[in-house]
Amino acid sequence: MPIRLVVGLGNPGPSYAGTRHNIGFMLLDEFIGYSSWKRWREGEAAFHDSEGGDRAGFHCFKPLTFMNLSGGAVRAFADYHRIAPADILVCYDDIDLPLGRLRIRLSGSSGGHRGVQSLIESFGGEEGIPRLRLGVGPMPEGADAKDFVLGRFRSDEADAFRMMLKRGMSALDTAYAHGIEKAMNEFNPAS
């Protein structure tokens, strides 16, 4: 089944723009273009609804409640549009994957990611939410994880970052048109 909702995780505000932790926001911005975002519920989220055509009923969503509290906004949006957890694809940063690497999973634990943990808790412990993990690592030895993910990409990482966004958009297109499993087969690295 194709996905109905793509969620990009990040933090709102200019101080977080361009940080590794906001890669989910950046991917969705690139995917649909900045100009078409609408605001919902007094700044709780930014969203894009495809109207008509071959993408009718398809939504992109950025919770603006800060990363660690994003689950409630996503749950409210999904409930309003009657979207099941299995029809959602959550995009977020992963420090355990090297920069540029993507990994798509149908379900699983949060892996310590607080935004994903918030989603799992808001959906009643439902870990069956598909996710697109975007590699932003590796984290330098001895570095603080919070400082690392709230830091911006270095200039020598620009090419890998742009290529990852391009591959991420292709993965979203594939997941929408052909389903999550097809996207997994095409974009997950060989083990």
C-alpha positions as CSV (number, residue, x, y, z in Angstrom):
1,M,0.0,0.0,0.0
2,P,1.2,3.5,-0.7
3,I,1.9,5.9,2.2
4,R,-0.7,8.6,3.0
5,L,1.3,10.8,5.3
6,V,5.0,11.8,5.4
7,V,6.2,13.3,8.7
8,G,9.5,15.2,8.9
9,L,10.9,15.6,12.4
10,G,12.8,18.7,13.5
11,N,12.7,21.8,15.7
12,P,11.0,25.1,14.8
13,G,12.8,28.4,14.6
14,P,15.8,30.0,12.9
15,S,18.3,28.8,15.6
16,Y,17.6,25.2,14.5
17,A,17.4,25.7,10.8
18,G,20.1,23.8,8.9
19,T,21.1,21.6,11.9
20,R,21.5,17.8,11.6
21,H,18.5,17.3,13.9
22,N,16.3,19.1,11.3
23,I,17.1,16.9,8.4
24,G,13.5,15.6,8.4
25,F,12.2,19.2,8.0
26,M,14.7,19.9,5.2
27,L,13.8,16.7,3.3
28,L,10.1,17.7,3.3
29,D,10.9,21.3,2.3
30,E,12.8,20.0,-0.7
31,F,10.2,17.4,-1.5
32,I,7.3,19.8,-1.9
33,G,8.9,23.2,-2.1
34,Y,8.7,25.9,0.6
35,S,5.9,28.0,-0.8
36,S,3.1,25.5,-0.5
37,W,3.2,24.9,3.3
38,K,0.1,25.9,5.3
39,R,-0.1,26.5,9.0
40,W,-2.3,24.5,11.2
41,R,-3.7,25.0,14.7
42,E,-1.9,28.2,15.6
43,G,1.6,27.1,14.7
44,E,1.4,23.6,16.1
45,A,2.4,22.2,12.7
46,A,3.1,23.0,9.1
47,F,1.5,20.8,6.5
48,H,0.9,20.3,2.8
49,D,-2.2,18.5,1.4
50,S,-2.1,17.3,-2.1
51,E,-5.4,18.2,-3.7
52,G,-6.7,16.3,-6.7
53,G,-4.7,14.5,-9.3
54,D,-2.7,11.3,-8.6
55,R,-1.7,12.4,-5.0
56,A,-5.2,13.3,-3.6
57,G,-5.3,12.4,0.0
58,F,-1.5,12.5,0.4
59,H,-0.1,14.8,3.2
60,C,3.3,16.1,4.3
61,F,3.5,17.2,7.9
62,K,6.1,19.0,10.1
63,P,5.3,19.2,13.8
64,L,6.3,22.6,15.2
65,T,6.0,21.5,18.8
66,F,9.8,20.7,19.1
67,M,11.3,17.3,18.4
68,N,10.6,15.7,21.8
69,L,6.9,16.6,21.8
70,S,6.1,15.9,18.2
71,G,4.0,12.8,18.8
72,G,0.9,14.6,20.0
73,A,0.7,16.8,16.9
74,V,1.3,13.9,14.5
75,R,-1.4,11.7,16.3
76,A,-4.0,14.5,16.1
77,F,-3.3,15.1,12.4
78,A,-3.4,11.3,11.6
79,D,-6.6,10.9,13.6
80,Y,-8.3,13.8,11.9
81,H,-7.5,12.4,8.5
82,R,-8.1,8.8,9.5
83,I,-4.6,7.7,8.7
84,A,-3.3,4.5,10.3
85,P,0.2,4.3,11.7
86,A,1.2,1.8,9.0
87,D,0.4,4.5,6.4
88,I,2.7,7.0,7.9
89,L,6.4,7.4,7.0
90,V,8.5,9.3,9.5
91,C,11.7,11.0,8.4
92,Y,14.4,11.9,10.9
93,D,18.1,12.1,11.6
94,D,20.2,9.1,12.7
95,I,23.7,9.6,14.2
96,D,24.3,5.8,13.9
97,L,24.2,6.0,10.1
98,P,27.0,7.7,8.2
99,L,26.2,10.9,6.4
100,G,24.4,10.2,3.2
101,R,23.1,6.7,4.1
102,L,19.4,6.0,4.2
103,R,17.6,3.2,5.9
104,I,13.9,2.5,5.7
105,R,12.2,0.2,8.3
106,L,8.6,-0.9,8.7
107,S,8.7,-0.8,12.5
108,G,10.9,-0.9,15.5
109,S,12.0,0.8,18.7
110,S,12.9,4.5,18.9
111,G,16.6,3.6,19.0
112,G,17.0,6.4,21.6
113,H,15.6,9.1,19.3
114,R,13.3,11.2,21.4
115,G,11.1,12.4,18.6
116,V,10.4,8.9,17.5
117,Q,9.8,7.9,21.1
118,S,7.2,10.7,21.4
119,L,5.5,9.2,18.3
120,I,5.5,5.7,19.7
121,E,4.1,6.9,23.0
122,S,1.4,9.1,21.3
123,F,0.2,6.1,19.3
124,G,-0.2,4.0,22.4
125,G,3.1,2.1,22.2
126,E,2.6,1.3,18.5
127,E,6.1,0.6,17.2
128,G,4.7,-0.3,13.7
129,I,5.2,3.2,12.3
130,P,7.4,3.1,9.1
131,R,10.4,5.3,9.2
132,L,13.1,6.7,6.9
133,R,16.3,7.2,8.9
134,L,18.7,9.8,7.4
135,G,22.3,9.3,8.3
136,V,24.0,12.4,9.8
137,G,26.9,10.6,11.5
138,P,29.4,9.5,12.5
139,M,29.6,11.5,15.6
140,P,33.2,12.3,16.5
141,E,34.6,10.3,19.4
142,G,34.0,12.0,22.7
143,A,31.5,14.4,21.3
144,D,28.2,15.3,23.1
145,A,25.3,13.8,21.1
146,K,23.0,16.8,21.8
147,D,25.7,19.3,20.6
148,F,26.4,17.2,17.6
149,V,22.8,16.9,16.3
150,L,22.1,20.6,17.0
151,G,25.2,21.5,15.0
152,R,25.2,22.4,11.3
153,F,26.7,20.4,8.5
154,R,30.3,21.3,7.7
155,S,31.3,22.7,4.3
156,D,33.1,19.4,3.5
157,E,29.9,17.5,4.0
158,A,27.8,19.6,1.6
159,D,28.0,17.2,-1.4
160,A,27.0,14.2,0.7
161,F,24.2,16.2,2.4
162,R,22.8,17.3,-1.0
163,M,23.0,13.7,-2.4
164,M,21.2,12.4,0.6
165,L,18.4,14.9,0.2
166,K,18.1,13.9,-3.5
167,R,18.0,10.2,-2.6
168,G,15.6,10.8,0.2
169,M,13.2,12.5,-2.2
170,S,13.4,9.6,-4.6
171,A,12.7,7.2,-1.7
172,L,9.6,9.2,-0.8
173,D,8.4,9.1,-4.4
174,T,8.9,5.4,-4.5
175,A,7.2,4.8,-1.1
176,Y,4.3,6.9,-2.3
177,A,3.9,5.3,-5.7
178,H,4.8,1.7,-4.9
179,G,4.8,1.2,-1.1
180,I,7.3,1.0,1.7
181,E,8.7,-2.4,0.9
182,K,9.6,-1.4,-2.7
183,A,11.4,1.7,-1.3
184,M,13.2,-0.6,1.2
185,N,14.4,-2.9,-1.5
186,E,15.6,0.0,-3.7
187,F,17.2,2.4,-1.1
188,N,18.4,0.3,1.9
189,P,22.1,-0.5,1.7
190,A,23.1,-4.1,1.1
191,S,24.1,-5.7,4.4
